[in-house]
Amino acid sequence: MLAILFNAFCAWTILILLISSIWITLRKGASHIQRLHQIPCHNCDFFTNDYRLKCTINPIKACTEDAIACRDFEFKTSSCNACQKHPHKPFRFGKSLVIRPGR
């Protein structure tokens, strides 16, 4: 009888610890997501939207939590590189296809 009560107690304890662990993980994840949504890089004029060079001013801090308080932040204008949507257009030179940057 004592073993059954001990096993039941252990099972409920493990279940409660599991549920509380999941709850804590979800709360931490939600707060981390909210912090990441404060990164302003995608609205900055210096953001290039290119994985090789994300920012022309602070390439190391770009798209990280360090960029939240960036002193060089400027809102995008209509002439910024990341706003331009024209793709590279293929150019035919003879019979071969040469791809050059869009102009």
Secondary structure, 3 states (H helix, E strand, C coil): CHHHHHHHHHHHHHHHHHHHHHHHHHHHHHHHHHHHCCCCHHHECCECCCCCCCECCCCCCCCCHHHHHCCCCCECCCCCHHHCCCCCCEEEECCEEEECCCC
